[in-house]
Amino acid sequence: MTAMNIKAISVLTALTVFILPLGAQDFRFVEADALTLVGKLFPETSNPYNRLDTLVCRIPDRVERNQACNSTGIAVSFRTDSPVIAVRMSFDRAKVSHRISPELSTMGLDLYIRKDGAWMWAGSAVCRDSSEAVTVVKGMDGTMHECLMYLPDHSSPSSVGIGVAAGSEIEAGCRPFRHRVAVFGSSLTHGSGCSRSGMGYPQQLSRMTGIGFINLGFGGHSRLQPYFAEILAGADVDAYLFDAMTNTSPEEIREKRLES
């Protein structure tokens, strides 16, 4: 056997060892909506991972209806002592590519763990195939940790299974943020261009301040639509934050002013 063949076998062996652990390890999966979901304007939607329920909220524009079904800003709060955390997802609609957002933002998970009172980034992953689980973080110390996992920015999951090692505990976490601030806006709010799904400014503000900012960014579609005003007015929130002029033309502003 030549040195080149031995080297090739060594590389293949290393790759096999890298690929096998997740499939070989026994995991217990819990559906995310059985834990604690945060970052939603309304607590109940027909799909728990949609920002708005388009069967209830009247949104005439097709693109905006699709955006309303994104899981942007929604996070799962849970506690676990598992040394490894995995996930498997299926989608009603998955957006693999975006003009300016990477895959970790469009259809990825973003995990944070609270340490000494601050939320620290712990890992990210993209789950492209519902039959395969992917590792989000491994090598944890086996003690109970408070976790916050953000769902994808530009996709609509139908199922999100969070996996922990067999024998480990996983339980619903507390609601980590006080108060509720609805943030309506454009792609700046939606998180377009962010590196990961937890990096939109409403999500960052929530982790930095402890106040719950709810992401209702509609990239390219923040145009002072009256139906969005009606939806927001019906929500139980403490305050509103508007990024309302980015997509609005001067003509639309004058039109809305005359209508009011």
N, C-alpha and C positions, 0 to 999 in steps of 0.2 A: 504494500500500500504506500502510495507516495505521500510526501509531506503535505502536498496540496489537498489530497483526499482527506487526510487526517484533520487538517485545518477546517475543511468544509463540514465534516462530521461534527467537529467541536462546536462550530457556529450553530448548526442545526440543533444540537443538543441544548445549547444555551437558550435558543429561541423556544424550544419545547418546554424547558423548565420555566421560562418567563410566561408562556401562554397558559400552562396547565393549572396553576394554583387556584384560580377563581372557579374553574369548572370542577376541579377535584374536591374543593372544600365544600362542606355541607353548610348551606345558608338557610335561614328562616326569613321569609319575606312577609312584610306587613304593608297593606295598601295605605298610601299616604293619607287618604281622607279619614282613616281610622285614628290618625294621630291628631295634631293640631295644625290647621291651615291658617296662615295669617296673610294680610295684604289684600283682602277682598273687600270690595265696596259693599256687597250684600252677602250675608252668610250662606244663603242657599241659592245654588244654581243647578240646573239639570245635570250639567257636567261639573263636578266640584272643582275642576282645574281650569275652568273658564273664568275670565274676569267679570263678564256680564252674561246674563242669560238672555240670549237673543230671541227666545220664545216669549219672554216677558217684556223686555225693553225694545221699544220700536225704533229700529235703526234702519232707515230706507236704503242706505248705500251698501252695496255688496262688500266692497273692500273693508269698510268700517265694521261690518258684521264679522268678517273674518278676523280682524284685529281684536274685536271685543272678545273673541273666543281664545285669544292667546293667553298663556299663563303668566304673562309679564308681571313681575313684582310679587307673585304669590310664592310663599315659602312654607316649608314644613318644619314645625317646631317639635323636637323630640329629644329624649334622653336615652343614652345607651352606654353600656360598658363593653361593647364589642371591640375587639382589636382591629377589625376591618369593617368598613361600611360599603356595601354595593348597592346597585340600583338596576332595575330593568323597567323599561317603559314601552308602551305602545301609543300610537298617535291617531287622532282624528285627522290632523293636518300637520305635516312636518315640513319646515322650511330649512332645507339643508344649506342653501346659499342665500346671501344677501349682499347688496352692493358694497356695503361698508362694514358689515358685522361678521366676525368669525363664527365658526360652527359652535364654539363653546358658549357663545351668546345666543345664537338662533335656536339651537336645540339641545343645549347642554345643561347640566346640573352644576350648581356652585355651592359648596359646603363651607360653613363657618362654625367655629366652636368658641363658646364663651370661656375666656381665661382671664382671671383676675379682674372681672367686670367688663372686659372689652371683647368684642367679637373679632376673632382671628381667623384669617383664611386658612382652610385645611386641605382643600382639594377640589378638583373639577373633573367632569367626565362627560363624554357624549355617548348616548345609547342609541345606536342606529337600528338595531334589530331586536324586536320584542322577545325573541326566543333566547337571547343572550344577555347575561348580566355583566355589568362592568364595575370595576373597582373605582370608588371615589377616593377613599383614603385607606391606608393600611399601616400597620406598625404602631397602633394606639397602645396605651399602657394598661388597658383592661379595667380602668376605673370609670365611674359614671361621668359622662360628659353631657353638657347641654349643647344641642346642635340646632342649626338653622340651615336648611337646604333650599336654595332658590330654584324654581322651575324655569324652563326655557322662556326666552324673551319673544321669539317670533314663531313659535309652534303651539299646537293645541294638543296636549296629552289626553288620552282617554283612560290610561292606567299608569300609575306610578308605584312600583313596588320597592320598598326600602329593605335591603337585606342585611342581616347581621349574622355573625357566626353562630352555629348551633350551640345552644347552652348559654348564650348571652342574653341579656335583658334589653328590651326596647319598650319605651312607654311614651305616651303623649306628653309633650312639653307644655310649659306655661305659655301664656301670651306675653312675649318678651317686651312689647312696646305699649306704652301708655298713650291714651288719647288716639284720635283718628283724624288724619288730615287727608282729604281727597285732593290729588294733584292731577288736573286735567291739562293736556298739552300736546305738543308735536313730537317729532322724532327725538328732540332733545330730552324730552321726558320719557318717551318710550324706551330709550336706551340704545338707539341705533348708533353703531360705531363703537360701542363698549366691548371690552375684551371678553367679559364673562357676564352671565345672566344676573349676578348679584351686584353689578357695578353701575347700574342706572342711578342717577342722583337721588331719586326718592328712596331707593334701597340703602344707599350710602348714608343719607340723612337719618334714616331710621336707626341704623347701627351706631351712628356717632352720637345721636341725641337721646335715644331711648323713646322717641315719639314715633308713632306709627304713621308713616307717609304711604298712601295707597296710590300705586302707579296706574293712572288712566291716560297714558300717552298714546296718541294715535298718529303715528308717523305720516306726515304729509296731509293730515286731515283735521288739524285744529283750526277750524274756521268759524267759530262762534255759532255753531249749529244749535237752534232752539231745542231740538230733541235731546241733545246732550245736557242742556241746562235742566230740562225736566227730569232726566235720570238722576243727575247730581242732587237736585232739590229733594228727591225722595229718599235720599240716603241718610242714615244715622251717623253723622260725622260732627266733629267739633269745629272744624275750620276747612276752608278751601284755599288752594294755591293754584293760580292759573298761569299757564304759558300759552296764552290765547292768540297772540298776534303773529307768530312765526310764519304760519301758512296762510294768513288772511291778507287778501289784496286790499288796497285803498277803496276800491269799488265795493267790496263786500263789507268793509267797515262802515262806509256811508249808507249802504243798504240796510244793515242791521240797526244803525242809528235811527234811520227813518222809521223802521218797523217798530222800534221801541217808543 
